[in-house]
Amino acid sequence: MSGPATAPPPVAHVRPPSPQADHATARNGADPARGAREVDNRAAYLAFGLAYVLGHGAAALTEGSAPLLGLPGWLPPTLLWSGLVAGIVLATIAAARAQQGAAAEVLSGRLLGTAWIAAFTVLFLAITGLTSLVDEPQLQSVLWPAGSGLVVGLLYLAEGAVRRNVLHYGLGLWLALISTAALPLATPGLYWVLAVGGGGAYVIAAALEHRRLAATA
């Protein structure tokens, strides 16, 4: 005699994804299964590099007891901050493009973006308060170049650690070191160090970024 017949196991019915769900995913631009692309920092590196070379370079030529050029006083900071703002905008755009379709990376990207605004706001308050406290407004000509280099370097360190980008991390470490190590040089030595050391580092990083992107493609 044969044993009692056993009923086949129930078949799980998999419900196909609905067009409404696909439309919502496409509309939000976030796919949890898709990772973020690599951030292309070349344009931002070149913008920051030009800011350092032109801005700090112009300041180095016009500062000191024996200035080499008689440029207007407003020109060096204008060149510097124009390049810095352009670099921040280009870096933000590149990060946003790389994070399209990666839901897990959106929050970290937004936090890093607001960190730039918060860091420079804190730097402004610190320098303004310090120079007012000691009644030495001329200190701003030293604290702003060194402080901005330190802030950018620390932000690069954080971004490089989050994105696992060793080149970005190394550039941030270099900028933070030279910006603080050059403080005792005052002007125009500080400007020369930032123009050559900082601007040159950005140019080298832009060249190495091309190789890094090619290697990860």
Summary of the structure (lengths in Angstrom):
residues: 217
radius of gyration: 25.2
end to end distance: 65.7
largest distance: 112.7
contacts: 618
relative contact order: 0.13
helix: 76%
strand: 1%
